[in-house]
Amino acid sequence: MAYGFIEVSGVCAGVDALDIMCKTADVHLVTWERKMGGRLVTLVIEGEVSAVAQAVETAASGCIKKPVAKAVIANPHPEIVKIAMISASRMAKREKPAKETQKAASKSKLKSESECDT
């Protein structure tokens, strides 16, 4: 198991880098962080060492913006795993209210559409 880190300037470049990494190798997103108002985006991926290394290198060379930093950590120390999981849990907490808002909006839309049908 390995972690791959890539930090790019801007959310759009971050999405591009993640797309490249996930299409390049068998990796998945662990978490991501936006700093400085979204001007710096750090993506953390996980997978087998060779897959992570290939994904990070391909994204670094093919992303719409040159990465600020990149790293591959093979067999990460438990403290590194803990940091990644803390970040991932913060991301999950942010996503939960967003999903609830989306559900409420969908219910409201369905209700409005059904009222129009009657």
Secondary structure, DSSP 8 states (H G I E B T S, - for coil): -EEEEEEEESHHHHHHHHHHHHHHSSEEEEEEEEETTTTEEEEEEEE-HHHHHHHHHHHHHHSSS--SEEEEEES--HHHHHHHHHHHHHHHHHHHHHHHHHHHHHHHHHHHHHHHH-
